[in-house]
Amino acid sequence: MKVDVLLGLQWGDEGKGKIVDVLTPDYDIVARFQGGPNAGHTLEFNNKKFILNTIPSGIFREGATNVIGNGVIIDPHILVNKEIKSLGTEADVRSSLIISKKAHLIIPSHKLLDFIYESHKRDQKIGSTLKGIGPTYTDKVARIGLRIGDIFNPDFAQRYQQLKEAHMRIANSYLIDYKDVKFDGMNFDEYEANWFNAVNELKNFRFENTEYYLNHALNNGKNILAEGAQGALLDIDFGSYPFVTSSNTTTAGVCSGLGIAPSKIDKVFGIFKAYCTRVGSGPFPTELFDKTGTKMQTIGNEFGSTTGRSRRCGWLDLPLLKYSSMLNGVTDLIMMKADVLNDFDEILVCNKYKVNNILTDETPFDLNEPIEAQYLKIKGWNSEIKSNHVPKELKNYMELIENETRLPISVLSYGPDRKATQILKPW
C-alpha cells in the first residue's frame, strides 16, 4: 500500500483538520509528520467544536489509529492538559494514539527563549506563537535536544536540568526581566511543575519506534494518511523566509518526519482557501487593507484557533498556489471556505506579478521585494452553496483555478461542519 498526504498550500489555517476528519474513514492510520502546538486544527461536528494542536485529526473516528511522528515536537503540558483532557469521552485517546519515541520535547525554557528572542526583535518580529517551536528545533539540529523516549531513562531529570541551565545562561545574557512572563497564566516555576506532572501522565500512553510501526502497516496492506501542519508557504526552506516556521511543511517532510520512503507516497491532497489569509508578520502580495478585507475577515471568522490573533485577508494568489503545488507534487486540490465569498458581487484573483516592471507568474527569491499583484476579475455567485447546488459562477471560478494549476479540485468545502463538504471528483 501507499501513503497519501494532506497538507496546506498557503500560510496555514486552510482547514486541514476538517478534511482529515472527513477523509479518515478511508484510512486505517492518520499520522502527523511535523510541527507542534503552534498548529491549531479545528473540527466541528454534532454541534461541537474541537481544537487539536498535536494530536492527529483522525482521533474522533472510531477504528482509526493516530500517530504522532518523529518529526513532531511535543509540549507535554499542552498535549495532556489542553488536548487530551479537553476531549473527554469524545475520543478514546489512550487506545488509539501512538507517539514516536523520537519526537523531540519542548521544555519550559524553550518557551522562555522563544519569548525573549521575539521580544528582542522589537519592530522586526517574526510573529512567533511563543510555543517554543524555534528553540526546540534549534536544539534538535544542534544535537542537544531531549526526545520523548528519554523520559523513561533514569538520568532524564539530570539531562533536563543541564539543558535548562544552558537555556538560562542564554536568557540571562539578554538582560531582560522575564520573572513576570506568564505561560498559560502561570509563572515559570508553576509551568515547570505542571510540565513534569504531564510528563508522568504521558508515561501511561503508547510509545513506539513509529517508523517501524508505519512501514509494517504498509506491508500489511494498511492505508495511511499523513497530516501536515502550518502550510507550504511557511516551509523553512521554501517559504517566505525569515517569516516561516522551523520545520519542513512540504511533502518532503513526510519522509523525514515519519520515516517513510519517497516511493511510498501516492496521492497528495493540497488544501487552499478560496481566498488567502496570513497570521503574523511576513509578505502578502494580495493583502487587502480595505473594507473588502475586513468583510472577508468577519464572514470567515478569521482569527487563529491557537493564538486568537486576527488573520490578514486577501484575494487568491495563483502564482503562489502553483508554486506550492509544484513543490509538493499535488495530485488533487481541495478548496475550502468557498462560502465566505457567497456575498461578493465581484471576485479578484491574482494570476501574475509585476516585479521590476516585468510580468511573471513565478515566485521571486524574496517576497519582501516590491511586488505588484496583477488581477483577473470574475463575477461572484451571490448565492448560497448547498449539498445539491454549486452556483455556475463558482464552477467558473474553480475551472479557472483548475486550468491555471492543471490540477483537479476534487473536494469543495463550504462550511465548518464535516457535512458541508462535497466530493466532486472521487480519486
C-alpha positions as CSV (number, residue, x, y, z in Angstrom):
1,M,0.0,0.0,0.0
2,K,0.9,3.7,-0.3
3,V,0.8,6.8,1.9
4,D,-1.5,9.7,0.9
5,V,-0.5,13.1,2.1
6,L,-2.7,16.1,3.1
7,L,-1.2,19.5,3.6
8,G,-1.8,23.2,3.3
9,L,-0.7,25.2,0.2
10,Q,-0.9,28.7,1.7
11,W,0.3,30.2,5.0
12,G,-1.6,27.7,7.2
13,D,-5.1,27.9,8.6
14,E,-6.5,26.3,5.4
15,G,-8.8,23.9,7.2
16,K,-6.7,20.7,7.2
17,G,-8.2,19.4,10.4
18,K,-11.7,19.3,9.0
19,I,-10.7,17.5,5.8
20,V,-8.6,14.9,7.7
21,D,-11.7,14.2,9.7
22,V,-13.8,13.9,6.6
23,L,-11.3,11.6,4.8
24,T,-10.3,9.4,7.8
25,P,-13.0,6.7,7.3
26,D,-11.0,5.8,4.1
27,Y,-7.8,5.2,6.2
28,D,-6.5,2.9,8.9
29,I,-3.9,5.3,10.2
30,V,-3.6,9.1,10.4
31,A,0.0,10.3,11.1
32,R,1.2,13.9,11.9
33,F,4.7,14.4,10.5
34,Q,5.9,17.8,11.6
35,G,5.2,20.9,13.6
36,G,4.0,21.2,17.2
37,P,1.5,23.0,19.4
38,N,1.8,26.1,17.1
39,A,-0.7,24.3,14.9
40,G,-4.4,24.6,15.5
41,H,-6.6,22.2,13.7
42,T,-10.3,22.9,14.2
43,L,-13.0,20.3,13.8
44,E,-16.8,20.8,14.1
45,F,-19.5,18.1,14.2
46,N,-22.6,17.3,16.1
47,N,-22.8,21.0,17.2
48,K,-19.5,20.7,19.0
49,K,-16.1,22.3,18.3
50,F,-12.7,20.9,19.0
51,I,-9.2,22.3,18.6
52,L,-6.2,20.0,18.2
53,N,-2.6,21.1,18.4
54,T,-0.5,18.0,18.4
55,I,-2.9,15.0,18.1
56,P,-3.8,14.0,14.5
57,S,-7.2,15.0,13.3
58,G,-8.4,11.4,12.8
59,I,-8.7,10.9,16.6
60,F,-12.6,11.2,16.5
61,R,-13.1,8.4,14.0
62,E,-13.6,5.0,15.6
63,G,-11.2,2.4,14.4
64,A,-8.5,4.8,13.2
65,T,-5.0,4.7,14.7
66,N,-3.4,8.1,15.2
67,V,0.4,8.5,15.2
68,I,2.5,11.4,16.3
69,G,5.6,11.0,14.2
70,N,9.2,11.7,15.0
71,G,9.1,15.0,13.1
72,V,6.6,16.5,15.5
73,I,7.7,18.3,18.7
74,I,5.7,17.9,21.8
75,D,4.9,20.1,24.8
76,P,3.6,17.5,27.4
77,H,1.6,20.2,29.3
78,I,-0.3,21.2,26.2
79,L,-0.7,17.7,24.9
80,V,-2.1,16.4,28.2
81,N,-3.9,19.3,29.8
82,K,-5.0,21.3,26.7
83,E,-5.8,18.5,24.3
84,I,-6.3,15.0,25.8
85,K,-8.3,16.3,28.8
86,S,-10.4,18.6,26.7
87,L,-11.5,15.6,24.5
88,G,-13.2,13.9,27.4
89,T,-15.2,10.9,26.2
90,E,-15.4,12.2,22.6
91,A,-12.3,10.2,21.7
92,D,-10.6,7.1,23.1
93,V,-7.1,8.7,23.1
94,R,-5.5,6.1,25.3
95,S,-6.2,3.2,22.9
96,S,-6.0,5.0,19.5
97,L,-2.9,7.2,19.9
98,I,0.7,6.2,19.3
99,I,3.6,8.5,20.0
100,S,7.1,8.2,18.4
101,K,9.9,7.8,20.9
102,K,12.0,10.0,18.6
103,A,9.7,13.1,18.8
104,H,11.5,16.0,20.5
105,L,10.3,17.6,23.7
106,I,9.5,21.3,24.1
107,I,10.7,22.1,27.7
108,P,9.6,25.2,29.6
109,S,12.8,27.1,29.0
110,H,12.3,26.7,25.2
111,K,9.2,28.8,25.6
112,L,11.1,31.3,27.6
113,L,13.8,31.6,24.9
114,D,11.1,32.0,22.3
115,F,9.6,34.9,24.3
116,I,13.0,36.6,24.7
117,Y,14.0,36.2,21.1
118,E,10.8,37.6,19.8
119,S,10.8,40.5,22.3
120,H,14.3,41.4,21.4
121,K,13.4,41.8,17.7
122,R,11.1,44.7,18.6
123,D,9.7,46.0,15.3
124,Q,11.3,43.1,13.3
125,K,9.2,40.4,15.0
126,I,8.6,37.2,13.0
127,G,5.2,36.6,14.5
128,S,6.1,33.6,16.6
129,T,3.3,31.8,18.5
130,L,5.7,31.7,21.5
131,K,5.2,28.0,21.9
132,G,8.9,27.3,22.0
133,I,8.9,25.9,18.4
134,G,12.0,27.6,17.0
135,P,14.3,27.0,20.1
136,T,13.2,23.3,20.2
137,Y,14.1,22.7,16.5
138,T,17.3,24.6,17.1
139,D,18.3,22.2,19.8
140,K,17.3,19.3,17.7
141,V,19.6,20.4,14.9
142,A,22.4,21.3,17.4
143,R,22.1,17.7,18.7
144,I,21.4,18.7,22.3
145,G,17.7,18.3,22.5
146,L,15.6,15.8,24.5
147,R,13.3,13.2,22.9
148,I,10.2,11.9,24.4
149,G,11.7,8.5,24.7
150,D,14.2,10.0,27.1
151,I,11.5,10.4,29.8
152,F,11.9,6.7,30.6
153,N,15.6,7.0,31.2
154,P,16.9,7.2,34.9
155,D,19.0,10.2,34.1
156,F,16.2,12.2,32.5
157,A,16.0,14.8,35.3
158,Q,19.7,15.4,35.1
159,R,19.7,15.8,31.4
160,Y,16.7,18.1,31.6
161,Q,18.5,20.3,34.2
162,Q,21.6,20.5,32.0
163,L,19.6,21.7,29.0
164,K,17.6,24.1,31.2
165,E,20.7,25.7,32.6
166,A,22.2,26.1,29.1
167,H,19.0,28.0,28.2
168,M,19.1,30.1,31.3
169,R,22.6,31.2,30.5
170,I,21.3,32.5,27.1
171,A,18.3,34.1,28.7
172,N,20.4,35.9,31.3
173,S,22.6,37.3,28.6
174,Y,19.7,39.3,27.2
175,L,19.3,41.3,30.4
176,I,15.5,41.0,30.1
177,D,13.4,40.7,33.2
178,Y,11.3,37.6,32.5
179,K,10.2,36.9,36.1
180,D,6.7,38.2,35.3
181,V,6.4,36.3,32.0
182,K,3.3,34.1,32.0
183,F,2.9,30.7,30.3
184,D,-0.8,29.8,30.2
185,G,-1.4,32.1,33.1
186,M,1.5,30.5,35.2
187,N,4.9,31.8,36.1
188,F,7.9,29.7,35.0
189,D,8.1,27.6,38.2
190,E,4.4,26.8,38.1
191,Y,4.5,25.9,34.4
192,E,7.5,23.7,35.0
193,A,5.7,21.8,37.8
194,N,2.7,21.3,35.5
195,W,5.0,20.2,32.7
196,F,6.6,17.4,34.8
197,N,3.2,16.2,36.0
198,A,2.1,16.0,32.4
199,V,5.3,14.0,31.6
200,N,4.4,11.5,34.2
201,E,0.9,11.2,32.8
202,L,2.2,10.6,29.3
203,K,4.2,7.6,30.5
204,N,0.9,5.7,30.6
205,F,0.4,6.1,26.8
206,R,1.7,4.0,24.0
207,F,5.2,4.8,22.6
208,E,6.8,3.1,19.6
209,N,9.6,3.4,17.1
210,T,6.9,4.6,14.7
211,E,9.0,4.3,11.6
212,Y,8.8,0.5,12.1
213,Y,5.2,0.6,13.0
214,L,4.2,2.6,9.9
215,N,6.3,0.6,7.5
216,H,5.0,-2.7,8.9
217,A,1.5,-1.4,8.5
218,L,2.1,-0.5,4.8
219,N,3.5,-4.0,4.2
220,N,0.3,-5.4,5.8
221,G,-2.0,-3.5,3.4
222,K,-3.0,-0.7,5.7
223,N,-3.9,2.8,4.4
224,I,-2.1,5.8,5.8
225,L,-2.9,9.5,5.6
226,A,0.0,11.8,6.5
227,E,-1.3,15.1,8.0
228,G,0.7,18.2,7.8
229,A,0.6,21.3,10.0
230,Q,1.0,25.0,9.0
231,G,1.3,25.5,5.3
232,A,3.8,25.1,2.4
233,L,4.5,28.8,2.3
234,L,5.8,28.6,5.8
235,D,8.3,25.9,5.0
236,I,11.8,26.6,6.5
237,D,13.4,26.2,3.0
238,F,10.8,27.3,0.5
239,G,8.6,29.6,2.5
240,S,8.7,33.4,2.7
241,Y,11.9,33.4,4.8
242,P,12.5,34.5,7.5
243,F,8.8,34.7,8.2
244,V,8.5,30.9,8.3
245,T,8.1,28.1,10.7
246,S,11.0,25.9,11.8
247,S,10.2,22.6,10.0
248,N,9.6,21.3,6.5
249,T,5.9,21.6,5.9
250,T,6.0,20.2,2.4
251,T,5.6,16.6,1.2
252,A,9.3,16.1,1.6
253,G,8.8,16.4,5.3
254,V,6.7,13.3,5.3
255,C,9.7,11.2,4.6
256,S,11.9,12.6,7.4
257,G,9.0,13.2,9.8
258,L,7.6,9.7,9.6
259,G,10.5,7.5,8.3
260,I,8.7,6.6,5.1
261,A,10.5,6.3,1.7
262,P,9.6,8.7,-1.1
263,S,8.5,5.7,-3.2
264,K,5.7,5.0,-0.7
265,I,3.9,8.3,-1.4
266,D,0.9,8.2,-3.6
267,K,-1.8,10.9,-3.6
268,V,-1.0,14.4,-2.4
269,F,-4.0,16.5,-1.4
270,G,-3.3,20.2,-1.4
271,I,-5.7,22.3,0.6
272,F,-6.3,26.0,-0.1
273,K,-8.8,28.7,0.8
274,A,-10.9,30.3,-1.9
275,Y,-9.0,33.4,-0.9
276,C,-5.8,34.0,1.1
277,T,-5.1,34.6,4.8
278,R,-1.9,35.0,6.9
279,V,-1.3,35.3,10.6
280,G,1.5,37.4,12.0
281,S,4.3,39.2,10.0
282,G,5.6,38.5,6.5
283,P,4.9,39.4,2.9
284,F,1.4,39.0,1.5
285,P,1.2,40.2,-2.2
286,T,-2.6,40.2,-2.4
287,E,-3.4,41.5,1.1
288,L,-6.4,43.8,1.3
289,F,-6.4,46.8,3.6
290,D,-9.9,48.0,2.9
291,K,-13.5,47.1,3.7
292,T,-13.3,44.1,1.4
293,G,-10.6,42.6,3.5
294,T,-12.5,43.4,6.7
295,K,-15.6,41.7,5.2
296,M,-13.6,38.5,4.4
297,Q,-12.2,38.5,7.9
298,T,-15.6,38.9,9.6
299,I,-17.5,36.4,7.5
300,G,-14.7,33.9,7.6
301,N,-14.2,34.3,11.3
302,E,-10.5,34.7,10.5
303,F,-9.0,34.5,14.0
304,G,-6.3,31.9,14.9
305,S,-7.7,28.9,16.7
306,T,-4.5,28.5,18.8
307,T,-3.4,32.2,19.3
308,G,-6.7,34.1,18.8
309,R,-4.8,36.5,16.6
310,S,-6.7,38.1,13.7
311,R,-5.7,36.8,10.2
312,R,-4.8,39.2,7.4
313,C,-7.0,38.6,4.3
314,G,-6.6,39.0,0.6
315,W,-7.5,37.6,-2.8
316,L,-6.4,34.2,-4.1
317,D,-2.8,34.2,-5.3
318,L,-2.4,31.8,-8.2
319,P,1.4,32.2,-8.6
320,L,1.9,31.0,-5.0
321,L,-0.7,28.3,-5.4
322,K,1.1,26.9,-8.4
323,Y,4.4,27.2,-6.6
324,S,3.1,25.2,-3.6
325,S,1.5,22.6,-5.9
326,M,4.8,22.2,-7.8
327,L,6.9,21.8,-4.6
328,N,4.5,19.2,-3.1
329,G,3.7,17.2,-6.2
330,V,0.0,17.8,-5.6
331,T,-2.4,15.4,-7.3
332,D,-5.7,16.8,-6.0
333,L,-6.8,20.2,-4.9
334,I,-9.3,20.8,-2.1
335,M,-11.0,24.2,-1.9
336,M,-12.0,25.5,1.5
337,K,-14.3,28.2,2.7
338,A,-15.9,29.0,-0.6
339,D,-19.0,30.1,1.3
340,V,-17.1,33.1,2.7
341,L,-17.3,34.6,-0.8
342,N,-21.0,34.0,-1.3
343,D,-22.0,37.7,-1.0
344,F,-19.3,39.2,-3.2
345,D,-20.5,40.8,-6.5
346,E,-17.0,40.6,-8.0
347,I,-14.1,38.4,-7.2
348,L,-10.5,39.1,-8.0
349,V,-7.7,36.5,-8.4
350,C,-4.0,37.3,-8.8
351,N,-2.6,35.5,-11.9
352,K,0.7,37.3,-12.3
353,Y,3.2,39.6,-10.5
354,K,4.9,42.7,-11.8
355,V,8.4,42.7,-10.4
356,N,10.8,45.5,-11.6
357,N,8.3,46.3,-14.4
358,I,8.5,42.7,-15.6
359,L,5.4,40.4,-15.6
360,T,6.0,36.9,-14.2
361,D,4.0,34.1,-12.7
362,E,7.0,32.8,-10.8
363,T,7.6,33.4,-7.1
364,P,10.6,35.6,-6.7
365,F,13.6,34.8,-4.4
366,D,12.4,37.3,-1.8
367,L,8.7,38.0,-1.5
368,N,9.6,41.1,0.5
369,E,10.8,42.9,-2.6
370,P,8.2,45.3,-4.2
371,I,5.6,43.1,-6.0
372,E,2.6,44.4,-7.8
373,A,-0.2,41.8,-8.0
374,Q,-2.0,41.6,-11.3
375,Y,-5.6,40.6,-11.2
376,L,-8.3,38.9,-13.2
377,K,-11.9,39.9,-12.3
378,I,-14.7,37.4,-12.4
379,K,-18.4,37.6,-11.5
380,G,-19.3,36.5,-8.0
381,W,-22.0,33.8,-7.4
382,N,-24.1,35.8,-4.9
383,S,-25.9,32.8,-3.7
384,E,-25.7,30.1,-1.1
385,I,-23.8,26.8,-1.8
386,K,-25.8,23.7,-1.0
387,S,-25.2,20.0,-1.0
388,N,-27.1,19.6,-4.2
389,H,-26.2,23.0,-5.8
390,V,-22.9,24.6,-6.8
391,P,-23.6,28.0,-8.4
392,K,-22.5,28.4,-12.0
393,E,-20.2,31.3,-11.2
394,L,-18.4,29.3,-8.5
395,K,-17.9,26.5,-11.1
396,N,-16.4,29.1,-13.4
397,Y,-14.1,30.2,-10.6
398,M,-13.0,26.6,-9.9
399,E,-12.5,26.0,-13.6
400,L,-10.1,29.0,-13.8
401,I,-8.1,27.6,-10.9
402,E,-8.0,24.1,-12.4
403,N,-6.9,25.5,-15.8
404,E,-4.1,27.6,-14.2
405,T,-2.8,24.8,-11.9
406,R,-3.6,21.9,-14.3
407,L,-5.0,20.1,-11.3
408,P,-8.5,18.9,-10.4
409,I,-10.4,20.4,-7.5
410,S,-11.6,17.1,-6.0
411,V,-13.3,18.4,-2.8
412,L,-15.3,21.6,-2.1
413,S,-15.9,22.7,1.4
414,Y,-18.5,25.4,2.2
415,G,-18.8,25.5,5.9
416,P,-17.0,24.4,9.2
417,D,-19.1,21.3,9.8
418,R,-18.0,18.0,8.3
419,K,-21.3,17.7,6.5
420,A,-20.7,20.9,4.5
421,T,-18.4,19.1,2.1
422,Q,-18.8,17.8,-1.5
423,I,-16.6,15.2,-3.1
424,L,-16.5,16.4,-6.7
425,K,-14.1,14.0,-8.3
426,P,-13.5,10.8,-6.5
427,W,-9.9,9.5,-6.6
